[in-house]
């Protein structure tokens, strides 16, 4: 009898999990420091703040800080529009956020391949 009750609870919980809509990503999902994995072609770390993001190139410890124009959030991707050092507005996309908010990927683009990041 107890197993029937437990089974019923488990099935009800599964139904709730399936019917709950996915929540959109938000600034807190990307804010702060992210460390690039050693498998990335250009080993970099990034730090996101509301107004800018800073890229640290680990090969020589140089940094560049880029002004954020706008963050855009969907259920699975954060798009960042930013000004490069020449003043041109560009964008980069981050997705594949893990459920524990500890991993993400910079999506492949014309600027380069997909890069993996973990929280520093």
N, C-alpha and C positions, 0 to 999 in steps of 0.2 A: 504493500500500500504506500509506504513512504517513497519508494522509487517512482511511483506514478506521480506523486506530488512534485518531486524533484524534477522529473522529466517535463511536467507541465510548466513549471517555473522556467526551466531552461528554454523550452520552445517559445514561451512568451517573451523572454529576454531577447532571443534571436529575432523575433518579429519586430521588436522595438528597435533593435540595432539596424535592421534592414530598412525600416520605414523612416528613420531619423535622417533628415536632409543633411548633406555635407555642409559644413560651415566654411565660409570663404576665408582665405588666408588674410592676415592683417599685419600691420607693421611689427607687432611684437614677435611674429614668426621669423622675421629676417633681421631684426635689430641686433646690434652687438658684433662680436668678433667671430669670424669663421676662418678655420685653418684649411688650406688646400692640402690635398693628399699628395704624397710623393710621386704618384703615378701621373700627375698633371704635367703636361709638357712645359708650361711656364709655372713653376712653383710659386704660388702667391697666397697671401692671407688677405682677407678683406674685413673691413669694419664699417658697418652701416649706422649712420646717425640720421636724424630727421632732415638735415640740410645737406649732408655730403656723405660720400663713402671714400674710404682710404684704402688704397691697394698697396701692400708691401710686397716687393719682389725679393724673395728670400735668397736668391743667388748673390745679391750685393747689398741687401738690406735697404735699398732705396724705396722711397714712398712717393705716391702721387695722390693728392686729394682732389676729388671731382665733385662739383656742385650738382646736387640733385634738383632736377626740374620738377619731377613728379614720380610718385609711386602709384602703380595700378595693381589691384589685387583681384584675383579670381579664385575659384575653388582650388586650383592646383598650381597656379603660376603667379609669381610676383614679377611685374615688368617695371624696370627702373629707367626713366628717361633722365639723362644727365648731360652736362656740358663737359666735353673733353678739354684738354689743355689749350686747344686752338679756339675754343668757344663754340664749336659745332655741337648741336644737340644730337645725341645718339641714344640707343636703348640696348638694354641687356635683359635677358629673361632667366629667372631662377625657378626651378620646379623640383619635383621628386622629393618633397619635404617628408621626412620620416614622421611617424606618429608621435615619437618622443621629442620632436623638434631638435634633433641632434645631427641630422644629415640633410644635405640638399645638393642639387647639381645646377651649375650654370649651363644652360642649354647651348648646344652647338649653334653657331651662326657663321656668317661670312668672316667674322673676326677671328674665329678659331673653333676648336673642337669642344666637346662637352667636358666640363671640369667638375670634379667632386670636392665637396667641402664638408667638414665636421665642425661642431662647436669647439672653440679653443678652450 
